[in-house]
Amino acid sequence: MLSDRKVFVNGKFTAWEQAGIHMMSHSFSRGSAIFEVLSVHDLPDTGPCVFRLDKHVQRLFSSASALGMVPGLSPESVEEAVCRTVRKNGIRQGAVKIMGYNPEIAFDILPSGNTLDIAVFVIDPVQDLGKRLVPTSDGADMCVSTWCKLDPRTVPIAAKAAANYLNGMLARQEAKNRGCDMAVMLDTLGFVAEGATESIFLVKEGRIMTPSLGSILHSITRSSVITLCQALDIPVDESRISPDLLETADEIFFTCTPMKVLPIKTCEQRPLSPVPGPVTQQLADLMADVTSGRNRQFGAWLFPVS
Ligand SMILES: Cc1ncc(COP(=O)(O)O)c(C=O)c1O
């Protein structure tokens, strides 16, 4: 149960119900918290491992730096905190959320301090929420949102900041209202950008295309999948993608931490068949081999917690 979980807050463990901050804190009232979501996988020989822990902690620090903030713990201490929290809660698989937040009571837009408190939460979604974090694993119905991805000239969109996520929330809400599972957003220039919390890949005639960095999050799964494509000798184009390509792609898939590779089964009601397509299946299989420990070539991506 969630209420049994212990939360790491600035070096100490506290009960789940006690892990709160004041409503007038800067991070709650202005949305200035930053965060990371990581996946935990149970490997037969090493036990629970965190996927690409180093990359997530690096991105947490990049997010802080993009926003002029400073985490109150070193990167090594944050990595250690994640491992300790997974061990403390006896989680074998599930999700970790690292939060960096400013607890200062702030009525002004600019808080007086820029040091972030650090909290680490872990959950086993099946045990604690009675469901998986991913709405569907056998394919999602996707639409193209009428909301644009935040323009990088308005906020640093590479920062994983709470306030940026109203954008994805609105896109996902629109998808739900239209009877879809997920939405992809275009950037403000009209090119394909990304989903609410997912990166997008298109496959056409054996080549993979994905939007280049600039208007999207520096996703860790995206870069891992690109590395897997290289290992499989599948060419990948990172470029500007016209939305027309969504109408003609042979395969489309989303990637993100909780589900890794999620095939899209319809795009604006156009069925993509078969689902998953052969390239999506090949990548999903290789990723599953990596996260289950069957593939050793990318074993360094998994960090044992003990
Ligand atoms: C906007 C956005 N794009 C892509 C992703 C996927 O990133 P990652 O693979 O690092 O989980 C996320 C993750 O939450 C996201 O919020």
The ligand as an SDF file (V2000), in Angstrom:
LIG
                    3D

 16 16  0  0  0  0  0  0  0  0999 V2000
    7.7230   15.5460  -22.4900 C   0  0  0  0  0  0  0  0  0  0  0  0
    8.3700   14.2130  -22.3540 C   0  0  0  0  0  0  0  0  0  0  0  0
    8.9290   13.6360  -23.4230 N   0  0  0  0  0  0  0  0  0  0  0  0
    9.5340   12.4380  -23.3530 C   0  0  0  0  0  0  0  0  0  0  0  0
    9.5930   11.7490  -22.1710 C   0  0  0  0  0  0  0  0  0  0  0  0
   10.3210   10.4460  -22.0850 C   0  0  0  0  0  0  0  0  0  0  0  0
   11.5080   10.6670  -21.3630 O   0  0  0  0  0  0  0  0  0  0  0  0
   12.2700    9.4800  -20.6530 P   0  0  0  0  0  0  0  0  0  0  0  0
   12.5750    8.4950  -21.7090 O   0  0  0  0  0  0  0  0  0  0  0  0
   13.5020   10.0940  -20.1270 O   0  0  0  0  0  0  0  0  0  0  0  0
   11.3560    8.9430  -19.6260 O   0  0  0  0  0  0  0  0  0  0  0  0
    9.0440   12.3110  -21.0120 C   0  0  0  0  0  0  0  0  0  0  0  0
    9.0990   11.6150  -19.7450 C   0  0  0  0  0  0  0  0  0  0  0  0
    8.4160   11.8960  -18.8080 O   0  0  0  0  0  0  0  0  0  0  0  0
    8.4160   13.5750  -21.1120 C   0  0  0  0  0  0  0  0  0  0  0  0
    7.8710   14.1400  -20.0390 O   0  0  0  0  0  0  0  0  0  0  0  0
  1  2  1  0
  2  3  1  0
  2 15  2  0
  3  4  2  0
  4  5  1  0
  5  6  1  0
  5 12  2  0
  6  7  1  0
  7  8  1  0
  8  9  2  0
  8 10  1  0
  8 11  1  0
 12 13  1  0
 12 15  1  0
 13 14  2  0
 15 16  1  0
M  END
$$$$
